Amino acid sequence: MTLSLRDSLGVHADALVLRETRNTVLHGNISNAATPGYKARDFDFTAALRDATGRSSDLPLEGGTPEAAHGLDTPDLGFRVPVSMALDGNTVDMGVEQVQFSENTLRYQASLDLLNRRISGLMTAIKGE
């Protein structure tokens, strides 16, 4: 039975790519907090990860985006439901966005740490130590 590198890394490889994508979306929201009429965007991370992990291990390695390079589809972006809308139509709530960004960054780091440990374990097994 052959185990591919992607299978041995587990769900954390897909989670890392999706966390990076979500950070980009949240960064866009924070950057446009003062843009009149801007609507805050986000996606359901759990659903996107479920979709990503349901795929086969023979993923294509082509495309220009990190998601495409890992065989992941770009998650469906939705609009965040605003707690209160600004008079100019902007729906970005800086408090919500900053908390979401911080939490996502923390979880990104946790996935990265877990991947590093998994890779270190694989390297130890390959070296036969």
C-alpha positions as CSV (number, residue, x, y, z in Angstrom):
1,M,0.0,0.0,0.0
2,T,1.5,3.3,-1.1
3,L,0.8,6.5,0.9
4,S,1.2,9.7,-1.0
5,L,2.9,12.7,0.6
6,R,-0.4,14.6,0.4
7,D,-2.2,11.9,2.3
8,S,0.4,11.8,5.0
9,L,0.1,15.6,5.5
10,G,-3.6,15.2,6.3
11,V,-6.2,17.9,6.3
12,H,-3.7,20.6,7.5
13,A,-2.3,21.2,4.0
14,D,-5.8,22.0,2.6
15,A,-6.6,24.1,5.8
16,L,-3.4,26.1,5.3
17,V,-4.4,27.1,1.7
18,L,-7.9,27.9,2.7
19,R,-6.7,30.0,5.7
20,E,-4.5,31.9,3.4
21,T,-7.4,32.6,1.1
22,R,-9.6,33.7,4.0
23,N,-6.9,36.0,5.3
24,T,-6.8,37.7,1.8
25,V,-10.6,38.1,1.9
26,L,-10.6,39.6,5.4
27,H,-7.6,41.8,4.5
28,G,-9.7,43.2,1.6
29,N,-12.5,43.9,4.0
30,I,-10.3,45.8,6.4
31,S,-8.6,47.7,3.6
32,N,-12.0,48.9,2.3
33,A,-13.4,49.9,5.6
34,A,-13.6,53.5,4.4
35,T,-14.8,52.8,0.9
36,P,-18.4,54.0,0.3
37,G,-20.7,51.2,-0.7
38,Y,-18.2,48.4,0.0
39,K,-19.9,45.1,1.1
40,A,-17.8,42.9,3.4
41,R,-17.1,39.4,2.1
42,D,-16.4,36.1,3.7
43,F,-16.8,32.4,3.1
44,D,-17.8,29.4,5.2
45,F,-14.4,27.9,6.1
46,T,-15.9,24.6,7.5
47,A,-17.8,24.0,4.3
48,A,-14.9,24.9,2.1
49,L,-12.6,22.5,4.1
50,R,-15.2,19.8,3.9
51,D,-15.3,20.2,0.1
52,A,-11.5,20.2,-0.1
53,T,-11.0,17.1,1.9
54,G,-13.6,15.1,0.0
55,R,-11.4,15.2,-3.1
56,S,-9.1,12.5,-4.4
57,S,-5.4,12.6,-3.7
58,D,-4.6,12.9,-7.4
59,L,-5.0,16.6,-7.5
60,P,-3.9,18.7,-10.4
61,L,-0.9,20.9,-9.9
62,E,-1.6,23.6,-12.3
63,G,-3.2,27.1,-12.2
64,G,-2.1,30.5,-11.1
65,T,-3.7,30.7,-7.7
66,P,-2.7,28.9,-4.5
67,E,-6.1,27.2,-4.5
68,A,-5.7,26.0,-8.1
69,A,-2.1,24.8,-7.4
70,H,-3.5,22.6,-4.6
71,G,-6.5,21.5,-6.6
72,L,-8.9,23.5,-4.4
73,D,-11.7,25.5,-5.9
74,T,-12.0,29.1,-4.8
75,P,-14.6,29.1,-2.0
76,D,-17.9,30.7,-2.7
77,L,-17.7,34.2,-1.3
78,G,-20.8,35.5,0.3
79,F,-21.6,38.9,1.9
80,R,-21.2,39.3,5.6
81,V,-24.5,40.2,7.3
82,P,-23.8,43.6,8.9
83,V,-24.6,44.4,12.5
84,S,-25.0,48.0,11.5
85,M,-24.5,49.6,8.1
86,A,-22.8,52.9,7.7
87,L,-24.6,55.8,6.1
88,D,-22.5,55.5,3.0
89,G,-23.6,51.8,2.5
90,N,-20.3,50.3,3.7
91,T,-21.0,47.0,5.7
92,V,-17.4,46.5,7.1
93,D,-17.5,46.4,11.0
94,M,-13.8,46.8,11.9
95,G,-14.3,45.1,15.3
96,V,-15.7,42.0,13.6
97,E,-13.1,42.0,10.8
98,Q,-10.2,42.4,13.2
99,V,-11.4,39.5,15.4
100,Q,-12.0,37.3,12.4
101,F,-8.6,38.2,10.9
102,S,-6.8,37.5,14.3
103,E,-8.6,34.2,14.8
104,N,-7.9,33.1,11.3
105,T,-4.2,34.0,11.5
106,L,-3.9,32.1,14.8
107,R,-5.5,29.0,13.2
108,Y,-3.2,29.4,10.2
109,Q,-0.2,29.4,12.5
110,A,-1.5,26.3,14.3
111,S,-2.0,24.4,11.0
112,L,1.5,25.5,9.9
113,D,3.0,24.2,13.2
114,L,1.2,20.9,12.8
115,L,2.4,20.5,9.2
116,N,6.0,21.3,10.3
117,R,5.8,18.5,13.0
118,R,4.3,16.1,10.5
119,I,7.0,16.8,8.0
120,S,9.7,16.5,10.7
121,G,8.3,13.1,11.6
122,L,8.3,12.0,7.9
123,M,11.9,13.2,7.6
124,T,12.9,11.2,10.7
125,A,11.2,8.1,9.2
126,I,13.0,8.6,5.8
127,K,16.4,8.9,7.5
128,G,15.7,5.8,9.6
129,E,16.5,7.5,12.9
